[in-house]
């Protein structure tokens, strides 16, 4: 099973600043990687798939990059609604399509 | 409005059973593959089951194989998860979500608590 590791576990950022989240797969997943946002008390929401393709309605301040085993989600200028937990998910080996353990983006 | 609404969660004793439902509206349910994904308290996300649009392909994660059964009724626009032989470690919020390997629509979840 492909393991997915996210870092850091918690990221403290001031509103308006840039946030960079990392995701690493234990073996190459090509570009078969997605990112999800989960706000407190809410269901996850798909942000990005195919490593860099934004889902419908996702603001362009969210961008994804990477391929193989190293991936990055960048939020260019954090808004109040962006403070949440972010999960990456590999789906090159699916099922099961493993998720990372999440990165919490909190207000600094 | 696109909507997925789960129901059927609750408190159940170890070894017991529950049947979860997911009602879909606002999109073409019959042409969409569906999944169940769970999140244990304070934990991350775990995909547990997939069913294709016509129920021709069904998959489970290893930890629920032989205990959980996924099904759907396209005429009723509903997805189901029959959970038997429940264990403490099945305690989680259970989400239904659409998609094949990438999950583009999610319900709000239903809470399942397995405890004596």
Interface residues (C-beta under 8 A of the other chain):
Chain A: X32 X34 X36 X42 X43 X44 X45 X46 X49 X55 X87 X89 X91 X94 X95 X96 X97 X98 X99 X100 X101 X102
Chain B: X44 X45 X46 X47 X50 X59 X61 X95 X101 X102 X103 X104 X106 X107 X108 X109
